[in-house]
Amino acid sequence: MKILVALPLNERQKEKLEQNFRHQEFIYCLPEELTEEKLSDVEVILGNVPPEILKYAKALKWLQLNNAGTEGYCDGALPEEVLLTNATGAYGLAISEHMVGMLFELQKKLNLYSRNQREHVWRSEGHVRIIEGSRVLIIGLGDVGTAFARKMKGLGCRTIGIKRREARKPEGVDDLFLMDRLEKQLPLADIVALCLPGNEDTRHLLNEERIAMLKQSAVVLNVGRGITVDTDALVRALQEGRIAGAALDVTDPEPLPADHPLWDMDNVILTPHVSGRFLLPETLEKILHICIENLECYLVKRPLRNVVDRKTGYIM
């Protein structure tokens, strides 16, 4: 069996991957180096490849994504008989820590003090906001949202989770509701964190009307996909002082144009969609573990972890 690995593995990681699969053929090729010829006879792909070139993978039976998000892969890019799995479970550590960092920077005005340091200005920036005791509304309780809830609970916050379907309440979540309770919870929240994939069901979930429900002291965090927030409505709310601030690792559009007003707002923290990816080395290790576990299952025809429902884009 030929297995294409589109992950940036080092030699130690390649050896770890191959050690239990000595009779399989592994080909290592980063996505930007892929050709029609390299794809033509692979049975398994580990890692993301551009969806538009998957049509050349005529022998493909299973694609293991290195993302939790599945945008681009569920709308006809793959034949129905090709198994699709994602990397849910790999990003909670990295992204939740990034969220906590952005939140502290925003609430304690550390971005302003960083600017003052660069400009050699010794000046107080005035009142800051408390985090302990905050009511944190987390919309999307997958691996990332759950990891963030545990951290905020540890900081003395009350954590409220919103999910799209019934589930057991995770550790670190005080109250759990379905989406039909979202509008009742928004006005109560001090911190609103969006940890959602991008699809038609989540587009502009936080729209003009829902942003208007927020407290003037509320802050918005988004680490899922930019389209889940109506950017124009968010900008207006920030400019008019109707909410206190925003911390955004994702935006719509993305990349954010250089002349966009979000860049110059003192009450906004921006990072360029870097909370996940492989910037934390442990994340790639977690993805590699998922790949090895699923490859073992695939070879003996056991159910795989993180099988994606093509209709929803979520794991089954």
Backbone torsions as a table, in degrees:
resi	resn	phi	psi	omega
1	MET	NA	136.1	-179.3
2	LYS	-99.9	127.0	-176.9
3	ILE	-120.1	120.0	177.3
4	LEU	-93.0	126.3	179.7
5	VAL	-110.2	112.7	-177.7
6	ALA	-105.6	29.6	179.4
7	LEU	-105.7	147.9	-178.7
8	PRO	-81.7	67.4	-176.6
9	LEU	-83.3	144.3	172.0
10	ASN	-87.2	179.0	-174.7
11	GLU	-63.2	-38.7	178.5
12	ARG	-63.5	-40.8	-179.6
13	GLN	-70.1	-36.3	176.1
14	LYS	-62.8	-42.2	178.5
15	GLU	-64.1	-40.1	177.8
16	LYS	-62.3	-40.7	179.2
17	LEU	-65.5	-42.9	-171.1
18	GLU	-84.9	-16.6	-167.3
19	GLN	-60.7	-31.0	-179.9
20	ASN	-100.1	6.2	-175.9
21	PHE	-133.3	51.1	-172.7
22	ARG	-64.5	-21.5	-176.8
23	HIS	-94.7	6.5	178.5
24	GLN	-103.1	155.9	180.0
25	GLU	-102.0	118.5	-179.9
26	PHE	-104.3	132.8	175.8
27	ILE	-121.2	126.9	-178.7
28	TYR	-105.6	123.4	-178.0
29	CYS	-156.2	121.3	178.7
30	LEU	-70.1	152.4	-173.2
31	PRO	-53.1	-38.9	-177.1
32	GLU	-71.9	-10.0	-179.0
33	GLU	-105.0	1.3	-176.1
34	LEU	-70.1	145.5	175.9
35	THR	-128.8	166.2	177.0
36	GLU	-58.5	-39.4	-178.2
37	GLU	-64.5	-41.8	-178.4
38	LYS	-67.9	-27.1	-178.4
39	LEU	-87.3	-18.2	-164.7
40	SER	-59.3	-33.6	-173.4
41	ASP	-126.7	22.1	178.6
42	VAL	-85.1	139.7	178.1
43	GLU	-91.5	-32.2	-176.4
44	VAL	-131.4	138.9	172.5
45	ILE	-121.3	126.8	175.3
46	LEU	-108.7	109.1	-178.2
47	GLY	115.7	159.5	-178.6
48	ASN	-72.5	137.7	168.1
49	VAL	-127.9	153.2	-179.7
50	PRO	-55.3	127.1	-176.4
51	PRO	-55.7	-32.6	-175.0
52	GLU	-70.0	-16.1	179.0
53	ILE	-100.9	-0.1	179.2
54	LEU	-65.7	-18.8	178.1
55	LYS	-62.1	-19.9	178.9
56	TYR	-84.4	-11.5	-177.9
57	ALA	-87.5	73.8	-171.9
58	LYS	-68.0	-25.1	-177.8
59	ALA	-99.0	5.6	-173.3
60	LEU	-65.8	133.7	176.3
61	LYS	-120.3	-19.9	-178.1
62	TRP	-153.0	131.6	174.7
63	LEU	-119.4	120.1	175.9
64	GLN	-102.8	109.5	179.4
65	LEU	-76.1	152.3	171.9
66	ASN	-96.7	5.7	172.7
67	ASN	-102.4	159.9	164.1
68	ALA	-83.6	-36.6	176.6
69	GLY	-69.9	147.3	-175.6
70	THR	-122.1	14.6	-178.5
71	GLU	-56.1	134.3	178.4
72	GLY	94.1	-14.9	-175.2
73	TYR	-108.4	-8.5	-175.3
74	CYS	-106.8	1.2	-174.1
75	ASP	-113.3	46.5	175.3
76	GLY	97.3	-0.9	179.2
77	ALA	-68.6	-26.6	-178.8
78	LEU	-122.6	141.1	170.9
79	PRO	-59.7	149.9	-176.6
80	GLU	-58.7	-30.1	-176.5
81	GLU	-77.7	-10.4	178.3
82	VAL	-80.5	127.3	179.7
83	LEU	-74.6	135.1	179.4
84	LEU	-122.9	125.0	175.1
85	THR	-127.8	156.2	-179.9
86	ASN	-122.6	-173.2	-173.6
87	ALA	-108.0	32.5	174.3
88	THR	-54.0	131.0	-178.2
89	GLY	107.9	-12.7	-176.6
90	ALA	-92.3	-19.2	-167.3
91	TYR	-110.3	-6.7	-175.9
92	GLY	-56.7	-44.8	-178.6
93	LEU	-61.1	-54.8	-174.3
94	ALA	-63.9	-49.0	-172.5
95	ILE	-73.6	-38.3	179.9
96	SER	-65.4	-37.6	176.6
97	GLU	-67.0	-38.0	176.5
98	HIS	-61.8	-41.9	179.4
99	MET	-61.3	-44.7	179.1
100	VAL	-62.4	-41.8	178.9
101	GLY	-61.7	-46.0	178.7
102	MET	-63.4	-39.0	-178.3
103	LEU	-64.4	-45.7	178.0
104	PHE	-63.9	-40.2	179.0
105	GLU	-60.5	-41.8	-178.7
106	LEU	-70.9	-50.0	-174.1
107	GLN	-70.5	-27.2	-178.5
108	LYS	-104.1	6.9	177.2
109	LYS	59.2	32.2	-179.0
110	LEU	-66.9	-25.4	175.5
111	ASN	-64.0	-37.0	179.6
112	LEU	-71.4	-38.2	177.9
113	TYR	-70.3	-31.3	174.8
114	SER	-65.0	-42.1	176.3
115	ARG	-62.5	-43.7	179.5
116	ASN	-61.9	-37.7	178.4
117	GLN	-61.6	-44.7	179.5
118	ARG	-63.4	-33.1	-177.6
119	GLU	-94.4	5.3	178.6
120	HIS	58.0	44.6	-179.4
121	VAL	-111.2	122.0	178.5
122	TRP	-99.5	99.6	-171.4
123	ARG	-155.8	138.8	173.1
124	SER	-75.6	140.2	177.0
125	GLU	-101.2	13.7	171.8
126	GLY	85.4	-161.7	-172.9
127	HIS	-60.0	143.9	173.9
128	VAL	-117.8	172.9	-175.5
129	ARG	-112.9	147.8	-178.4
130	ILE	-82.6	148.9	176.1
131	ILE	-107.0	-44.9	177.2
132	GLU	-56.9	133.8	-179.9
133	GLY	87.1	-3.6	179.6
134	SER	-69.3	152.1	173.3
135	ARG	-96.4	115.3	-173.0
136	VAL	-107.9	118.0	177.9
137	LEU	-99.9	118.0	-176.5
138	ILE	-111.4	113.4	-176.9
139	ILE	-99.1	107.2	-173.7
140	GLY	105.7	102.8	-175.5
141	LEU	-112.5	52.4	169.5
142	GLY	-80.7	-153.9	-179.1
143	ASP	-59.7	-44.2	-177.1
144	VAL	-68.3	-51.7	-178.5
145	GLY	-60.5	-39.1	-180.0
146	THR	-68.2	-41.0	177.9
147	ALA	-64.0	-39.4	177.8
148	PHE	-66.0	-41.2	178.6
149	ALA	-58.6	-44.2	179.8
150	ARG	-61.3	-41.4	-179.4
151	LYS	-66.9	-42.3	-179.4
152	MET	-69.4	-35.8	174.9
153	LYS	-61.4	-40.5	177.4
154	GLY	-64.7	-23.4	177.8
155	LEU	-88.8	5.2	176.4
156	GLY	89.1	21.6	179.9
157	CYS	-95.0	161.6	169.6
158	ARG	-96.1	125.1	-172.8
159	THR	-109.0	129.2	-178.8
160	ILE	-121.4	123.2	-178.7
161	GLY	-105.7	145.0	174.2
162	ILE	-122.3	123.6	177.0
163	LYS	-122.5	163.6	-179.6
164	ARG	-87.3	-15.8	179.3
165	ARG	-146.2	160.6	-177.3
166	GLU	-57.9	138.6	178.3
167	ALA	-160.8	163.5	175.4
168	ARG	-69.5	141.8	-178.7
169	LYS	-69.2	122.7	-177.8
170	PRO	-72.7	161.1	173.6
171	GLU	-60.0	136.6	179.0
172	GLY	92.7	-4.5	179.3
173	VAL	-108.1	122.8	-179.6
174	ASP	-77.0	-44.6	-178.4
175	ASP	-136.1	141.3	-177.9
176	LEU	-128.1	128.8	-179.3
177	PHE	-131.6	162.9	172.5
178	LEU	-89.1	173.1	-175.2
179	MET	-59.5	-26.2	-178.0
180	ASP	-69.3	-8.2	176.9
181	ARG	-103.0	3.5	-174.5
182	LEU	-56.9	-48.5	-173.6
183	GLU	-68.9	-22.1	175.0
184	LYS	-77.7	-26.9	-177.1
185	GLN	-88.6	-28.8	-176.8
186	LEU	-56.3	-45.3	-177.7
187	PRO	-67.0	-16.0	-177.2
188	LEU	-91.2	-14.7	-168.9
189	ALA	-83.0	139.8	169.8
190	ASP	-89.3	-33.9	-179.8
191	ILE	-131.7	128.1	177.6
192	VAL	-115.6	117.0	-177.7
193	ALA	-114.2	122.6	178.8
194	LEU	-101.7	122.2	-179.7
195	CYS	-128.1	57.1	-169.7
196	LEU	-115.7	151.1	170.4
197	PRO	-73.7	167.0	178.7
198	GLY	-100.9	113.5	174.7
199	ASN	-154.6	-178.6	-175.7
200	GLU	-65.7	-27.1	178.9
201	ASP	-73.4	-26.5	-177.3
202	THR	-104.2	-5.7	-178.9
203	ARG	-59.0	126.1	178.5
204	HIS	52.9	36.2	173.9
205	LEU	-56.0	-42.1	173.4
206	LEU	-95.1	90.3	-175.2
207	ASN	-102.8	-173.1	-178.0
208	GLU	-54.5	-47.7	-176.2
209	GLU	-64.8	-41.7	-178.6
210	ARG	-74.8	-34.4	175.1
211	ILE	-62.2	-36.5	179.4
212	ALA	-65.9	-18.0	179.0
213	MET	-80.3	-13.8	-172.9
214	LEU	-76.4	153.9	173.3
215	LYS	-62.9	154.0	175.0
216	GLN	-64.3	-25.7	-179.2
217	SER	-91.1	0.8	-175.2
218	ALA	-76.6	152.2	173.3
219	VAL	-124.6	151.3	-177.9
220	VAL	-114.9	130.8	172.2
221	LEU	-114.7	136.3	174.9
222	ASN	-134.8	119.3	177.5
223	VAL	-126.9	6.6	-178.7
224	GLY	-87.3	-89.3	175.8
225	ARG	-138.6	145.2	-175.4
226	GLY	-60.5	-32.0	-174.6
227	ILE	-70.2	-10.1	179.6
228	THR	-73.6	-12.5	178.1
229	VAL	-119.3	136.1	171.8
230	ASP	-74.7	102.1	-172.8
231	THR	-60.9	-44.5	-178.8
232	ASP	-61.4	-41.4	178.9
233	ALA	-66.6	-38.0	178.1
234	LEU	-64.5	-44.2	179.2
235	VAL	-59.6	-45.5	-179.9
236	ARG	-61.6	-42.8	-180.0
237	ALA	-63.2	-38.8	178.4
238	LEU	-69.0	-44.8	-179.3
239	GLN	-63.7	-36.0	-176.9
240	GLU	-89.7	0.7	178.2
241	GLY	71.4	23.0	-180.0
242	ARG	-82.1	-18.6	167.6
243	ILE	-134.1	162.7	-170.7
244	ALA	-83.6	-31.6	-176.4
245	GLY	179.6	176.9	178.8
246	ALA	-149.0	144.2	173.9
247	ALA	-124.9	115.8	-168.2
248	LEU	-127.1	120.0	170.0
249	ASP	-96.0	-13.6	178.6
250	VAL	-132.2	148.1	-178.1
251	THR	-140.7	167.2	173.2
252	ASP	-134.7	109.3	8.3
253	PRO	-79.4	170.6	179.1
254	GLU	-144.2	125.9	1.4
255	PRO	-63.1	153.7	179.9
256	LEU	-73.6	126.5	179.9
257	PRO	-56.1	146.6	-175.0
258	ALA	-61.8	-25.1	-178.4
259	ASP	-98.1	13.3	-177.9
260	HIS	-72.9	139.6	-176.9
261	PRO	-62.2	-24.2	-179.9
262	LEU	-58.1	-32.0	-177.0
263	TRP	-58.5	-36.3	-168.8
264	ASP	-102.0	12.0	-178.8
265	MET	-90.7	127.9	179.3
266	ASP	-67.9	-21.6	-177.8
267	ASN	-100.0	25.3	178.1
268	VAL	-130.7	134.0	171.1
269	ILE	-109.5	126.2	-179.3
270	LEU	-120.1	133.0	166.0
271	THR	-131.1	148.4	-169.4
272	PRO	-86.8	62.6	177.3
273	HIS	54.5	53.5	-176.2
274	VAL	-121.7	5.2	-176.8
275	SER	-68.7	-25.7	177.8
276	GLY	-104.8	-119.1	-178.3
277	ARG	53.6	-146.7	-177.6
278	PHE	-115.1	19.8	-175.4
279	LEU	-69.5	-25.9	168.2
280	LEU	-96.0	114.7	-175.0
281	PRO	-54.7	-32.0	-179.8
282	GLU	-62.0	-26.2	180.0
283	THR	-64.8	-45.6	179.0
284	LEU	-63.9	-35.3	176.7
285	GLU	-63.1	-40.5	178.5
286	LYS	-65.5	-40.6	177.7
287	ILE	-63.3	-43.0	178.6
288	LEU	-60.4	-40.6	178.5
289	HIS	-62.0	-42.9	178.0
290	ILE	-62.3	-43.1	179.5
291	CYS	-60.6	-45.0	-178.7
292	ILE	-65.9	-45.4	179.3
293	GLU	-60.0	-44.6	-178.7
294	ASN	-72.0	-33.6	178.0
295	LEU	-66.1	-39.3	175.8
296	GLU	-60.1	-44.1	179.2
297	CYS	-66.0	-41.6	-178.2
298	TYR	-60.4	-42.1	-175.3
299	LEU	-69.3	-27.5	179.7
300	VAL	-106.8	10.2	175.3
301	LYS	61.9	38.9	170.4
302	ARG	-95.8	158.8	178.4
303	PRO	-59.2	139.4	-178.9
304	LEU	-90.2	157.6	175.4
305	ARG	-80.8	142.0	172.8
306	ASN	66.8	38.4	175.7
307	VAL	-69.5	131.8	-173.8
308	VAL	-92.4	134.2	171.3
309	ASP	-81.1	114.2	-174.6
310	ARG	-62.5	-26.3	-176.4
311	LYS	-74.8	-32.2	-176.2
312	THR	-108.2	-23.8	-174.9
313	GLY	83.3	-2.7	178.9
314	TYR	-100.3	162.5	175.6
315	ILE	-72.7	152.2	-176.0
316	MET	-73.3	NA	NA
